[in-house]
Amino acid sequence: AVQLLQSGGGLVQPGDSLTLSCAVSGFRAYYSDMNWVRRQGPGKGFEWVASIENRGGPTNYAASVKGRFAVSIDAAKNTLYLQMTSLRTEDTALYYCATPRIRGSKSSDRNDYAYWGQGTQVTVSS
């Protein structure tokens, strides 16, 4: 069965760094496009954050996180990562790893994703 198991997250101060992990089972993450999306509060929509294309392909980032976040895959561990630096209060959100239904998709529509992690909360506050 496909499972995306997330870890990491927590409460940090502005300017701090944090790394999220997404351990994949049921398929090889390295051969798939993988995305990170976030939701900044109840009643708010999802926001695409970052993506990494299959087989170590290009990475892409939302303008709001470009230069501060980095997405990567450890093929041996079958795990996706999101390294977040220079965190801001506006990065506070529930973060999800997810697989897009269409390769190359940078969608913020939850219906465009096939599999999801359980979500992990990141809170940036002084």
Phi and psi in degrees as GROMACS dihedral restraints (atoms count N, CA, C in turn):
[ dihedral_restraints ]
;  ai    aj    ak    al  type     phi  dphi    fc
    3     4     5     6     1   -78.4    20    10
    4     5     6     7     1   133.3    20    10
    6     7     8     9     1  -145.3    20    10
    7     8     9    10     1   135.9    20    10
    9    10    11    12     1  -119.6    20    10
   10    11    12    13     1   111.3    20    10
   12    13    14    15     1  -111.0    20    10
   13    14    15    16     1   113.1    20    10
   15    16    17    18     1   -92.2    20    10
   16    17    18    19     1   152.2    20    10
   18    19    20    21     1  -148.8    20    10
   19    20    21    22     1   168.0    20    10
   21    22    23    24     1    99.2    20    10
   22    23    24    25     1  -163.7    20    10
   24    25    26    27     1    84.9    20    10
   25    26    27    28     1   177.4    20    10
   27    28    29    30     1   137.9    20    10
   28    29    30    31     1  -164.2    20    10
   30    31    32    33     1  -103.3    20    10
   31    32    33    34     1   123.1    20    10
   33    34    35    36     1  -134.1    20    10
   34    35    36    37     1   169.2    20    10
   36    37    38    39     1   -95.6    20    10
   37    38    39    40     1   157.9    20    10
   39    40    41    42     1   -54.7    20    10
   40    41    42    43     1   136.6    20    10
   42    43    44    45     1    93.2    20    10
   43    44    45    46     1   -13.7    20    10
   45    46    47    48     1   -76.0    20    10
   46    47    48    49     1   171.7    20    10
   48    49    50    51     1  -119.4    20    10
   49    50    51    52     1   156.4    20    10
   51    52    53    54     1  -157.2    20    10
   52    53    54    55     1   146.2    20    10
   54    55    56    57     1  -122.5    20    10
   55    56    57    58     1   128.9    20    10
   57    58    59    60     1   -99.7    20    10
   58    59    60    61     1   144.7    20    10
   60    61    62    63     1  -121.8    20    10
   61    62    63    64     1   151.5    20    10
   63    64    65    66     1  -140.4    20    10
   64    65    66    67     1    99.1    20    10
   66    67    68    69     1   -84.2    20    10
   67    68    69    70     1   123.0    20    10
   69    70    71    72     1  -102.3    20    10
   70    71    72    73     1   138.3    20    10
   72    73    74    75     1  -135.3    20    10
   73    74    75    76     1   150.0    20    10
   75    76    77    78     1    98.9    20    10
   76    77    78    79     1   -15.1    20    10
   78    79    80    81     1  -161.6    20    10
   79    80    81    82     1   165.7    20    10
   81    82    83    84     1   -91.2    20    10
   82    83    84    85     1   111.2    20    10
   84    85    86    87     1   -60.6    20    10
   85    86    87    88     1   -34.9    20    10
   87    88    89    90     1   -61.2    20    10
   88    89    90    91     1   -29.4    20    10
   90    91    92    93     1   -95.1    20    10
   91    92    93    94     1    11.3    20    10
   93    94    95    96     1  -125.3    20    10
   94    95    96    97     1   155.1    20    10
   96    97    98    99     1   -75.7    20    10
   97    98    99   100     1   137.5    20    10
   99   100   101   102     1  -131.5    20    10
  100   101   102   103     1   138.3    20    10
  102   103   104   105     1  -124.5    20    10
  103   104   105   106     1   158.7    20    10
  105   106   107   108     1  -115.2    20    10
  106   107   108   109     1   134.0    20    10
  108   109   110   111     1  -130.8    20    10
  109   110   111   112     1   162.3    20    10
  111   112   113   114     1  -142.9    20    10
  112   113   114   115     1   158.7    20    10
  114   115   116   117     1  -130.7    20    10
  115   116   117   118     1   124.1    20    10
  117   118   119   120     1   -89.1    20    10
  118   119   120   121     1     6.9    20    10
  120   121   122   123     1   162.1    20    10
  121   122   123   124     1   161.5    20    10
  123   124   125   126     1   -57.8    20    10
  124   125   126   127     1   137.9    20    10
  126   127   128   129     1    84.2    20    10
  127   128   129   130     1    -6.3    20    10
  129   130   131   132     1   -99.7    20    10
  130   131   132   133     1   155.2    20    10
  132   133   134   135     1   -79.0    20    10
  133   134   135   136     1   173.2    20    10
  135   136   137   138     1   -81.1    20    10
  136   137   138   139     1   150.7    20    10
  138   139   140   141     1  -127.5    20    10
  139   140   141   142     1   123.2    20    10
  141   142   143   144     1   -65.3    20    10
  142   143   144   145     1   135.3    20    10
  144   145   146   147     1  -112.1    20    10
  145   146   147   148     1   -49.1    20    10
  147   148   149   150     1  -159.6    20    10
  148   149   150   151     1   157.6    20    10
  150   151   152   153     1  -146.6    20    10
  151   152   153   154     1   152.8    20    10
  153   154   155   156     1  -131.2    20    10
  154   155   156   157     1   128.9    20    10
  156   157   158   159     1   -81.0    20    10
  157   158   159   160     1   162.4    20    10
  159   160   161   162     1   -62.8    20    10
  160   161   162   163     1   155.0    20    10
  162   163   164   165     1    58.2    20    10
  163   164   165   166     1    41.2    20    10
  165   166   167   168     1    69.7    20    10
  166   167   168   169     1    27.8    20    10
  168   169   170   171     1   -72.8    20    10
  169   170   171   172     1  -170.1    20    10
  171   172   173   174     1   -59.5    20    10
  172   173   174   175     1   150.4    20    10
  174   175   176   177     1  -105.5    20    10
  175   176   177   178     1   150.6    20    10
  177   178   179   180     1  -137.7    20    10
  178   179   180   181     1   149.4    20    10
  180   181   182   183     1  -136.9    20    10
  181   182   183   184     1   148.0    20    10
  183   184   185   186     1   -66.0    20    10
  184   185   186   187     1   149.3    20    10
  186   187   188   189     1   -56.8    20    10
  187   188   189   190     1   -32.3    20    10
  189   190   191   192     1   -69.0    20    10
  190   191   192   193     1   -19.2    20    10
  192   193   194   195     1  -121.4    20    10
  193   194   195   196     1    -6.6    20    10
  195   196   197   198     1   -58.7    20    10
  196   197   198   199     1   133.9    20    10
  198   199   200   201     1    88.9    20    10
  199   200   201   202     1   -12.0    20    10
  201   202   203   204     1  -117.2    20    10
  202   203   204   205     1   -30.7    20    10
  204   205   206   207     1  -108.7    20    10
  205   206   207   208     1   151.7    20    10
  207   208   209   210     1  -141.1    20    10
  208   209   210   211     1   129.6    20    10
  210   211   212   213     1  -105.5    20    10
  211   212   213   214     1   140.7    20    10
  213   214   215   216     1  -152.4    20    10
  214   215   216   217     1   165.7    20    10
  216   217   218   219     1  -131.0    20    10
  217   218   219   220     1   135.0    20    10
  219   220   221   222     1  -101.0    20    10
  220   221   222   223     1   103.5    20    10
  222   223   224   225     1   -63.2    20    10
  223   224   225   226     1   -36.6    20    10
  225   226   227   228     1   -64.7    20    10
  226   227   228   229     1   -37.0    20    10
  228   229   230   231     1   -92.2    20    10
  229   230   231   232     1    -6.8    20    10
  231   232   233   234     1    53.1    20    10
  232   233   234   235     1    46.0    20    10
  234   235   236   237     1  -131.7    20    10
  235   236   237   238     1   136.5    20    10
  237   238   239   240     1   -98.5    20    10
  238   239   240   241     1   144.2    20    10
  240   241   242   243     1  -128.3    20    10
  241   242   243   244     1   153.8    20    10
  243   244   245   246     1  -132.8    20    10
  244   245   246   247     1   107.3    20    10
  246   247   248   249     1   -90.7    20    10
  247   248   249   250     1   123.7    20    10
  249   250   251   252     1  -117.8    20    10
  250   251   252   253     1   125.0    20    10
  252   253   254   255     1  -123.2    20    10
  253   254   255   256     1   167.1    20    10
  255   256   257   258     1    46.6    20    10
  256   257   258   259     1    47.9    20    10
  258   259   260   261     1   -62.8    20    10
  259   260   261   262     1   144.6    20    10
  261   262   263   264     1  -119.5    20    10
  262   263   264   265     1   160.9    20    10
  264   265   266   267     1   -58.6    20    10
  265   266   267   268     1   -33.4    20    10
  267   268   269   270     1   -73.5    20    10
  268   269   270   271     1    -5.4    20    10
  270   271   272   273     1   -84.0    20    10
  271   272   273   274     1    -6.0    20    10
  273   274   275   276     1   -59.4    20    10
  274   275   276   277     1   122.9    20    10
  276   277   278   279     1  -175.3    20    10
  277   278   279   280     1   169.4    20    10
  279   280   281   282     1   -93.2    20    10
  280   281   282   283     1   120.3    20    10
  282   283   284   285     1  -102.2    20    10
  283   284   285   286     1   139.2    20    10
  285   286   287   288     1  -129.0    20    10
  286   287   288   289     1   140.4    20    10
  288   289   290   291     1   -91.3    20    10
  289   290   291   292     1   147.3    20    10
  291   292   293   294     1  -158.9    20    10
  292   293   294   295     1   154.0    20    10
  294   295   296   297     1  -105.2    20    10
  295   296   297   298     1   122.2    20    10
  297   298   299   300     1   -71.8    20    10
  298   299   300   301     1   145.3    20    10
  300   301   302   303     1   -70.3    20    10
  301   302   303   304     1   -30.0    20    10
  303   304   305   306     1  -114.9    20    10
  304   305   306   307     1   128.6    20    10
  306   307   308   309     1   -60.6    20    10
  307   308   309   310     1   137.6    20    10
  309   310   311   312     1    84.6    20    10
  310   311   312   313     1    -2.0    20    10
  312   313   314   315     1   -67.9    20    10
  313   314   315   316     1   140.8    20    10
  315   316   317   318     1  -124.2    20    10
  316   317   318   319     1    41.3    20    10
  318   319   320   321     1   -74.7    20    10
  319   320   321   322     1   148.9    20    10
  321   322   323   324     1  -105.4    20    10
  322   323   324   325     1     8.6    20    10
  324   325   326   327     1   -92.7    20    10
  325   326   327   328     1   120.0    20    10
  327   328   329   330     1   -60.1    20    10
  328   329   330   331     1   -24.4    20    10
  330   331   332   333     1   -72.6    20    10
  331   332   333   334     1   -10.8    20    10
  333   334   335   336     1   -90.5    20    10
  334   335   336   337     1     9.5    20    10
  336   337   338   339     1  -120.2    20    10
  337   338   339   340     1   140.2    20    10
  339   340   341   342     1   -91.3    20    10
  340   341   342   343     1   -44.5    20    10
  342   343   344   345     1  -128.9    20    10
  343   344   345   346     1   144.9    20    10
  345   346   347   348     1  -130.6    20    10
  346   347   348   349     1   147.7    20    10
  348   349   350   351     1   -76.2    20    10
  349   350   351   352     1   175.0    20    10
  351   352   353   354     1   -80.1    20    10
  352   353   354   355     1    -9.5    20    10
  354   355   356   357     1    92.0    20    10
  355   356   357   358     1   144.3    20    10
  357   358   359   360     1  -140.9    20    10
  358   359   360   361     1   134.7    20    10
  360   361   362   363     1   -83.2    20    10
  361   362   363   364     1   132.1    20    10
  363   364   365   366     1  -118.6    20    10
  364   365   366   367     1   122.5    20    10
  366   367   368   369     1  -121.9    20    10
  367   368   369   370     1   122.2    20    10
  369   370   371   372     1  -111.9    20    10
  370   371   372   373     1   113.2    20    10
  372   373   374   375     1  -155.2    20    10
  373   374   375   376     1   143.6    20    10
